[in-house]
Amino acid sequence: MKEFELKYGCNPNQKPARIYMEDGGSLPVEILGGRPGYINFLDALNGWQLVRELDEALGLPAAASFKHVSPSSAAIGLPLGEALKRACFVDDIDGLDDSPLACAYARARGTDRMSSFGDWVALSRPCDEVTARIIRREVSDGVIAPGYSPKALEILKGKKKGGYNVVRIDPCYEPAPLEKKQVFGVTFQQGRNDVKIGPELFKNIVTKNRELPPEAARDLTVSLITLKYTQSNSVCYALDGQAIGVGAGQQSRIHCTRLAGDKADKWLLRQSDLLLGLSFPKDMGRADRDNAIDVYIDEMPKEKKREYLDKIKGVALGSDAFFPFGDNIERARLSGVSYVAEPGGSVRDDAVIEACDKYGIVMAFTGVRLFHH
């Protein structure tokens, strides 16, 4: 396929719209179902890059839930405990334990269910039946993957009365080293952001506490690869192989840290006995349950929430640029942050290091900025 005509661009008045290759070659994607739109493809292509890099860096299937060109969450395919299954609304999925890819998507979709409502799904490996069954019952716009099992494709093509967007991407496709975009008729060109992110990036530990266990390095990797495809400014809290709070597109970094921290707190609280013990009418929809849980958390006594969250440790926090003030660390530690990765390079680095040392937090300077616009 040389080009694909879109219904319209970002908005209905923006016509004509299409995707195509400037060199006249074939597109690296194949539309197997539905008719994806302009924003769908932005989410799909950003999401595919994210999950592919997670898979390459950590050697496990990866999934992302994308909304409006930023991930709601991303995760690798680690097994889910019973509490986590219940918090993600997948405790009734047969075969979940046998599909690491399904585990990855259950985590990515379940983390911030309000933001993921109407998401675009990205999968690093061919979609299997179990993953397709999870996707089928969620409100979602589409999915991109390097392939689909026959049963998975049958399930997905039956979603939305056959209108669900299903895209297959060529896993061997590599873009040109230079990328271009236009703004107001002016063409911008830059080299692609091909920086490699992995546990080896966290060797420059600048705090008194230098103990960075492999699980923390893994979670920092999840955090930073997620940020690489999140609209800046951005920070990401991660735990147990998944992004648990993403703060995207804020002008102030402390606002990113607060926004993402509030999301992380809600995710952590959702797994507590305080929330898992809630009962709902059998005919209550999943989205209505999500809204009810969020309202319940908002109305919980602060002291009760604080008592639970103060027991949380081991959360990783990544930032796409340096923290300019120690207030980011003060907010982060309230969500159980024990490990931080940021580029460094602020005139106030010493104050940020001091804040980490105050709470025994480990911080690594990566020297790598990850702005994404």
Secondary structure in CASP SS format (residue, H / E / C, confidence):
PFRMAT SS
TARGET T0000
AUTHOR 0000-0000-0000
METHOD secondary structure of the structure
MODEL  1
M C 1.00
K C 1.00
E E 1.00
F E 1.00
E E 1.00
L E 1.00
K C 1.00
Y C 1.00
G C 1.00
C C 1.00
N C 1.00
P C 1.00
N C 1.00
Q C 1.00
K C 1.00
P C 1.00
A E 1.00
R E 1.00
I E 1.00
Y E 1.00
M C 1.00
E C 1.00
D C 1.00
G C 1.00
G C 1.00
S C 1.00
L C 1.00
P C 1.00
V E 1.00
E E 1.00
I E 1.00
L E 1.00
G E 1.00
G C 1.00
R C 1.00
P C 1.00
G C 1.00
Y H 1.00
I H 1.00
N H 1.00
F H 1.00
L H 1.00
D H 1.00
A H 1.00
L H 1.00
N H 1.00
G H 1.00
W H 1.00
Q H 1.00
L H 1.00
V H 1.00
R H 1.00
E H 1.00
L H 1.00
D H 1.00
E H 1.00
A H 1.00
L H 1.00
G C 1.00
L C 1.00
P C 1.00
A E 1.00
A E 1.00
A E 1.00
S E 1.00
F E 1.00
K E 1.00
H C 1.00
V C 1.00
S E 1.00
P E 1.00
S E 1.00
S E 1.00
A E 1.00
A E 1.00
I E 1.00
G C 1.00
L C 1.00
P C 1.00
L C 1.00
G C 1.00
E H 1.00
A H 1.00
L H 1.00
K H 1.00
R H 1.00
A H 1.00
C C 1.00
F C 1.00
V C 1.00
D C 1.00
D C 1.00
I C 1.00
D C 1.00
G C 1.00
L H 1.00
D H 1.00
D H 1.00
S C 1.00
P H 1.00
L H 1.00
A H 1.00
C H 1.00
A H 1.00
Y H 1.00
A H 1.00
R H 1.00
A H 1.00
R H 1.00
G H 1.00
T H 1.00
D C 1.00
R H 1.00
M H 1.00
S H 1.00
S H 1.00
F C 1.00
G C 1.00
D E 1.00
W E 1.00
V E 1.00
A E 1.00
L E 1.00
S C 1.00
R C 1.00
P C 1.00
C E 1.00
D C 1.00
E H 1.00
V H 1.00
T H 1.00
A H 1.00
R H 1.00
I H 1.00
I H 1.00
R H 1.00
R C 1.00
E C 1.00
V C 1.00
S E 1.00
D E 1.00
G E 1.00
V E 1.00
I E 1.00
A E 1.00
P C 1.00
G C 1.00
Y E 1.00
S C 1.00
P H 1.00
K H 1.00
A H 1.00
L H 1.00
E H 1.00
I H 1.00
L H 1.00
K H 1.00
G C 1.00
K H 1.00
K H 1.00
K H 1.00
G H 1.00
G C 1.00
Y C 1.00
N E 1.00
V E 1.00
V E 1.00
R E 1.00
I E 1.00
D C 1.00
P C 1.00
C C 1.00
Y C 1.00
E C 1.00
P C 1.00
A C 1.00
P C 1.00
L E 1.00
E E 1.00
K E 1.00
K E 1.00
Q E 1.00
V E 1.00
F C 1.00
G C 1.00
V E 1.00
T E 1.00
F E 1.00
Q E 1.00
Q E 1.00
G E 1.00
R C 1.00
N C 1.00
D C 1.00
V C 1.00
K C 1.00
I C 1.00
G C 1.00
P H 1.00
E H 1.00
L H 1.00
F H 1.00
K C 1.00
N C 1.00
I E 1.00
V C 1.00
T C 1.00
K C 1.00
N C 1.00
R C 1.00
E C 1.00
L C 1.00
P C 1.00
P H 1.00
E H 1.00
A H 1.00
A H 1.00
R H 1.00
D H 1.00
L H 1.00
T H 1.00
V H 1.00
S H 1.00
L H 1.00
I H 1.00
T H 1.00
L H 1.00
K H 1.00
Y C 1.00
T C 1.00
Q C 1.00
S C 1.00
N C 1.00
S E 1.00
V E 1.00
C E 1.00
Y E 1.00
A E 1.00
L E 1.00
D C 1.00
G C 1.00
Q E 1.00
A E 1.00
I E 1.00
G E 1.00
V E 1.00
G E 1.00
A E 1.00
G C 1.00
Q C 1.00
Q C 1.00
S C 1.00
R H 1.00
I H 1.00
H H 1.00
C H 1.00
T H 1.00
R H 1.00
L H 1.00
A H 1.00
G H 1.00
D H 1.00
K H 1.00
A H 1.00
D H 1.00
K H 1.00
W H 1.00
L H 1.00
L H 1.00
R H 1.00
Q C 1.00
S C 1.00
D H 1.00
L H 1.00
L H 1.00
L H 1.00
G C 1.00
L C 1.00
S C 1.00
F C 1.00
P C 1.00
K C 1.00
D C 1.00
M C 1.00
G C 1.00
R H 1.00
A H 1.00
D H 1.00
R H 1.00
D H 1.00
N H 1.00
A H 1.00
I H 1.00
D H 1.00
V H 1.00
Y H 1.00
I H 1.00
D H 1.00
E H 1.00
M C 1.00
P C 1.00
K H 1.00
E H 1.00
K H 1.00
K H 1.00
R H 1.00
E H 1.00
Y H 1.00
L H 1.00
D C 1.00
K C 1.00
I C 1.00
K C 1.00
G C 1.00
V E 1.00
A E 1.00
L E 1.00
G E 1.00
S E 1.00
D C 1.00
A C 1.00
F C 1.00
F C 1.00
P C 1.00
F C 1.00
G C 1.00
D H 1.00
N H 1.00
I H 1.00
E H 1.00
R H 1.00
A H 1.00
R H 1.00
L C 1.00
S C 1.00
G C 1.00
V E 1.00
S E 1.00
Y E 1.00
V E 1.00
A E 1.00
E E 1.00
P C 1.00
G C 1.00
G C 1.00
S C 1.00
V C 1.00
R C 1.00
D H 1.00
D H 1.00
A H 1.00
V H 1.00
I H 1.00
E H 1.00
A H 1.00
C H 1.00
D H 1.00
K H 1.00
Y H 1.00
G C 1.00
I C 1.00
V E 1.00
M E 1.00
A E 1.00
F E 1.00
T C 1.00
G C 1.00
V C 1.00
R C 1.00
L C 1.00
F C 1.00
H C 1.00
H C 1.00
END
